[in-house]
Amino acid sequence: MGDKSPKAKDKAKKQDTAEKNQKQANANEKAAKQAANNPKKK
């Protein structure tokens, strides 16, 4: 395997960042749903 071009590195970095952002958004959405479905009991 040879060296990746700068464009390929930049594209891979952007995809990785987008994937991390999507995972974080999914985690936030899941947590919000759980909070809405499970009100805290006193």
Residue frames relative to the residue before (quaternion, step in Angstrom):
aa qw qx qy qz dx dy dz
M 1.0000 0.0000 0.0000 0.0000 0.00 0.00 0.00
G 0.3057 -0.7694 0.5366 0.1631 3.53 -0.86 0.96
D 0.6904 -0.4389 0.3541 0.4531 3.52 -1.31 -0.06
K 0.4267 -0.6793 0.5305 0.2738 3.53 -1.07 0.72
S 0.5133 -0.6242 0.4855 0.3334 3.53 -1.13 0.63
P 0.6481 -0.5173 0.3724 0.4168 3.61 -1.16 0.42
K 0.6325 0.5319 -0.3414 0.4478 3.59 1.01 -0.75
A 0.6512 0.5100 -0.3178 0.4635 3.59 0.96 -0.84
K 0.6398 0.5154 -0.3253 0.4681 3.59 0.98 -0.80
D 0.6606 0.5101 -0.3072 0.4572 3.58 0.93 -0.91
K 0.6503 0.5141 -0.3151 0.4621 3.58 0.96 -0.86
A 0.6541 0.5096 -0.3125 0.4635 3.59 0.93 -0.89
K 0.6425 0.5261 -0.3168 0.4584 3.57 1.01 -0.82
K 0.6586 0.5038 -0.3067 0.4673 3.58 0.96 -0.86
Q 0.6491 0.5083 -0.3221 0.4653 3.59 0.97 -0.82
D 0.6430 0.5237 -0.3210 0.4574 3.58 0.97 -0.85
T 0.6533 0.5089 -0.3053 0.4701 3.57 0.97 -0.87
A 0.6557 0.5078 -0.3146 0.4617 3.59 0.92 -0.86
E 0.6423 0.5237 -0.3205 0.4589 3.58 1.01 -0.82
K 0.6485 0.5071 -0.3168 0.4711 3.60 0.95 -0.83
N 0.6516 0.5142 -0.3147 0.4604 3.58 0.96 -0.86
Q 0.6542 0.5106 -0.3192 0.4576 3.57 0.99 -0.82
K 0.6389 0.5193 -0.3280 0.4632 3.59 0.97 -0.83
Q 0.6513 0.5097 -0.3132 0.4668 3.59 0.97 -0.83
A 0.6478 0.5133 -0.3193 0.4636 3.58 0.97 -0.84
N 0.6452 0.5120 -0.3197 0.4683 3.59 0.98 -0.82
A 0.6487 0.5132 -0.3196 0.4622 3.59 0.95 -0.83
N 0.6526 0.5105 -0.3126 0.4646 3.59 0.96 -0.84
E 0.6563 0.5112 -0.3084 0.4613 3.57 0.98 -0.86
K 0.6464 0.5193 -0.3139 0.4626 3.57 0.98 -0.85
A 0.6561 0.5079 -0.3054 0.4673 3.58 0.94 -0.88
A 0.6509 0.5132 -0.3201 0.4588 3.59 0.97 -0.80
K 0.6465 0.5107 -0.3235 0.4654 3.59 0.98 -0.79
Q 0.6506 0.5114 -0.3222 0.4597 3.58 0.95 -0.84
A 0.6455 0.5177 -0.3205 0.4610 3.59 0.97 -0.81
A 0.6692 0.4930 -0.2994 0.4685 3.59 1.00 -0.81
N 0.7178 0.4491 -0.2547 0.4671 3.58 1.00 -0.77
N 0.7758 0.2757 -0.1484 0.5478 3.58 1.16 -0.48
P 0.1118 -0.8053 0.5786 0.0647 3.59 0.20 1.17
K 0.5290 -0.6440 0.4427 0.3309 3.57 -0.99 0.77
K 0.3254 -0.7453 0.5531 0.1811 3.53 -0.94 0.92
K 0.3036 -0.7581 0.5482 0.1806 3.56 -1.00 0.77
